[in-house]
Amino acid sequence: MTAPLPIEIIGGGLAGLSLGLALRRANIPVTLYEAGHYPRHRVCGEFITGLAPATIARLGLAPHLADALHHRSVAWFFGADHAPSRRQQLPAPALGLSRHALDARLAEAFVAAGGQLHTNTRITDLAPRPGRVVTTGRRRSGARWLGLKFHVHSLALADDLELHLGNQGYIGLTRVAADTVNVSGLFARRSLCARGPNLLLGYLQAAGLTALCARLGQARIDPATFCAVAAVDFDFTVPPPLPDVLSLGDAAAMIPPFTGNGMAMAFQSAEAALDPLLAYSIGETTWSFAGQTVARTLRRRFRCRLATASLLHPFLLTPALQRFLRLLNRTQLLPLRPLYAALH
């Protein structure tokens, strides 16, 4: 019997780790290169919506998500509001779990399954070749968006998720452990002289989110959890397939964070790639065919949610459009369930 062809994964985020682990369960040789280390904090909403039980089962994620919190409601805040404009029930429960814990669990499971993991190893030559999967995460560009995040303790929330909309920025707060709240936001870049958690607080002030800034100032901020990512850009379509290129997760398409769907999309892209990669590894298909199959699946699966996100994103950032959104919220005319379905 011919030995299976090896798979090389560049990027050890959720897409790369979950794919590598699933391939190892099928006894496929896998080598994974990660530029950073585990555990570490990442800019992430740590709020997972739209992850179907079938995907969890196919990738074997259940043990790693077992202690995730289940969130069912969202409170909307606009500008300097001290109280939510509206509270809404989510059409389906979302999961809250720290990436610090989740990444480390998946990495440990991958190694235990026999995968070869190289951390603190940055691959600079990303030229496409058979057997190479690129899951390197957010693509840096000249975009003006900045992502900021830290954890706080001893902070009461109005609902499972608080979504605060400001001038050219928004931020979500959600519990990821009994006494830990993730605070993660997206902002247009400004010239602010601050470091660490004070930078995020400065962006809240600049965006007009003064009430939230005051609340966070009274909470216990964990400075070790602060992280930032600059020049963030978003995709509103999945690019067409290219010869020998197989990209997954944020490397394939990155959705704005307000959807809460970025982590689910990473797992879903790994699920979409699993069977074509298994077929390639055991010689049932070519690498080119596997890559085109994955790309077509991702385009079909993500096309509607990316297009919907592109239409909605300005409403969360521009004060004039926020006023319209607030009116829809107050009159209970915001069609949450259809929008949720379109974004997931």
N, C-alpha and C positions, 0 to 999 in steps of 0.2 A: 504494500500500500504506500502511495506517495505521501511524503510528509507535507502537512499544510504549509502554504506560503506565509511568511511572517507579515505582520502589520506594524507600522511605525506611526505613532500618534504624537504630534507636536502640540503641546498645550495641555496642562493638567487641571482644567476647570471641570465643571459638571459634565459637559459633553464628552470630553476626553476620558475622564475617569470612569464614567458610567459605561461608555462604549468599551473601553479596555477591559473592565471587569466582566461585562457580558461576553466578550470574545474569549477571555480566559476560561470562563465556565464551559465554553465549547472546545477547550483545549487548543485554541489558536495561539501561536507565539506572538506576544505583543511587547513592544518596547515603547515606553512613554517618556517624553522629555518635558520637563516643567522648568520654566525660567526662575520660579521662586521656590518656596519651601512650604512645608506643612507643619503645624497649622499656622495660618495667618488670616488676618482680617482683610476683606475685600469690600469695595464700594458695591453694595447690593441691597435691595429692598428687603431681602430675607423673608419674602412674602410670596408664596407659591400658589397661583390660581391656575385652574384648567388642566391639572395633571391627572389624567384618567387612571383608574385602577389597572387597566390593561397595560399601560406603559410602565407603571410601578412593578407589575408582575413580570413583564417581558425583560426588564433590566435587572430584576432582583433587588429592588430598592427598599422593599418593606422593612428589613431590619434597620436600615440607616435612617428611616423616617419615623420610626416607631414612637419616639418621644416628641415629635413635632406638635406644637399647639394647633388647635383647630379654631379658626377665626370665621365669624359669620356675619359681622356687621361693619359698616364704615360710617364715619362722621366727617362731613364736609365743613371746612373752615375757609373763609375768604378774607384775605388781608389781615387786619389787626383784630379780627373777631376774637372775643373771649369765649364765646359759646358757639357750638356748631350751627350752621345754617340748616342742615338737615341730617338725619340719621337714616340709613337704609340697610336692609338685609341683603347680603350677598346671595345670588341665586344658588350657589354651591359653596360649601366650606372651603376656605383656603388654609394653607399650612404655614406656620411660622417656625423657623429654625435657623440658627446661626450658621453662616457659611464657614466660620472658624471650626465648628464641630463637624459639619457635613463633609467638607472637603477632606478633612483628616480621616474621617471614617472610611470614605471611599478609597482614599490612597492606601490605607492600611489593608483594606479588603483586597485591593488589586494586587498588592505585594503578596499577601497570604495565598492568593489564588495562583501564584507563580508568575505574575507579570514583572517585567524588568522596568523599574522606575528610576529615572535619573533626575534628581531635583537640582536646583541652582545651576541649571544647564540651559543656556539660551541658544537656540538654533537660529543662526542668521541667514543661512541659505535655505529658503523655502521653495526652491524650484520644485515643480510637480514631478512626481515619479511614481511608478506602480508600487502600491502598498503603503503610500504615505498619506495620512489623514491630518489635516490642519485644523486645530481647534484652539487657536491662539487668542481668542477673546476679542475684546474691543479693538477696532482699528483706530489708531491715532490719525488725526487729520488736522486741517486748519479750522475745524469747527469751533464755535465759541462756547460750547457747553462744558460745564465743570460738574463733576459728581463728587459729593462730600458725604461722609458718614461717620457716626460714632455711636456707642452704646451709652445709655444712662440707666441709673438705678433709682429706685424709690420715686417713680413718676407715675401718677395716676392718669389713665387714659379715658377719654370720653366714650370710646368704643374700641372694638378689636383693632381697627385701623383708623387712624386719623389722617386725613389728606388736607394739607394746608396749601392754598394757592396764593401766590404773591406776584409782584411785578417782575416778570421775566425769571420766575423760579417757582418751584413747588417742592414739597417735602412730605414724606410719609413717616408715620410713627406706628410701630407695631411691636407687640411683645414677642420675644423669641425664647424666653425662659421665665420662670416664676417672678423674678425681680429684675429682669433685664428687658429694656425697650430699645429696639433698633431705630435710629434716627438717620434717615438717608434721603438726600435731596439732589435735585438737578437745578443748576442756575446758569444764567448767562454770565460769562466771565466779566469781572469788574476789577478795578485797581484798588485792592484792599491790602492794608499793611497789617497782617495778623498771621499767626501760626497755629497749627494744631486745632483743637476744638474751638478756639477763639475765631478761627477763620470761618467756620460754619456759622457761628453766632453772628459774625459780621455780615455774612451774606443774608441771614434772616432779617437783620435790621435794614439792609439795603433794599431788600425785596418788600419791605413794609410789613413783615410778619413779626411785629413788635411784641404782641401778647405771647406768642409761642417762645420768642427769645427770652422773655422774662421768666416763663415757666421752666425752661431748660436751665437757666442760670441758677435756679433754686434746687435743681436736681443734682444727683451725684453723677457727673460725667466721668467716664472711664477714658482717660487720655490715651491709654495703650491701644484702644480700639479705633482711634481716629485714622482715617485714610482718605485719599483723594485721587481722582483720575481726571486729567485735563484733556482738552481737545476731543471730547466724546462726539461721535457722529452717529446718526441713525440711518437705517435702511427702511425704505417703504416698498421695496420689491426684493425678491430673491434673485440674484443674478443668474443668467442662463448658464448651462453647463459649459465648461471649457475642457479641452483635451487633458486627460490625466489629472485634473484638479478635483479634490474631494475636500470640501470645507464644511464644518459643522458648527453649531452653536452661534455665538456672536460673530465668528469669522464668516459665517454664511449670511446672516441677517440679524441686525440688532434692533429690537423694538423699544420704544420709549418706556421708561420705568413705571409710568403711571398705570400701565396695564396690569402690573403684577404678574406678567406672563413670561418674563425673560428666562427665569429658571426652568419653567416648564418647557419652553421652546428648546432649551439646551438638552433636556432629557428626551424630548420628542425627536430632535434631530439625530441623537444617538440611536434611538429606536428605529428610525427610518433607514439608518445606515447598516444596521446589524445584519439583516439577512443578505443584502447584496455583498457585504464584506465576507460573510461566511461562504457564500457561493464562489467568490473570487479565490479565497484562501484554499479551498479544496479543489480548485481547477474546473469548476462548472461554468465559469464565465470569465470574461476578460476584465482587466482593471478599467478600461475605458467604458465598457458597458455598465459596470458597477457604479462608476462615478456619475454617468448620465442618468441612471435609474434613481440614485439618491437625489440629484439636483432636481429632477422632475417631481419627485415626491415632495421635497421641501417647498418648491414653488406652488404646488397644488395645495399643500396643507397650510401654508402660511400666507398665501396671497391675500385672502380676505381680511385677516387680522392686521396685517401691515398697512393695507389701504385704509382701513378704518382708523387705525392709530394716526395716520398722516392727516386725516381730516379733523380728528379731535384734539391733537396736540396743541395747536395754537389757542384753543379755548382755555387751556390750563395755564397759559403764560401771559396772555395779553389782557390788561385790566378791562378794556372795553368788552371783549368777548367773555371775560369772567362774569361781568355783570349780567349778561344774557344767560350764562350757565347758572348763575345764582337764582335768577328769576325762575328758570325751569325747575330748579331744586325746590324752591319755596312753594311753588304751585304744584309740586309733585308731578310735573310733566316730563321730567327727565326719564327716558325709556331705558332704565338700567338693565333689565333683562335682555332686550334685543341687543344693546351695546355690548353687554357681557358676552353674549353668544358670538357676536361678530369678532370680538377681540380674543376669543379662545377657540 
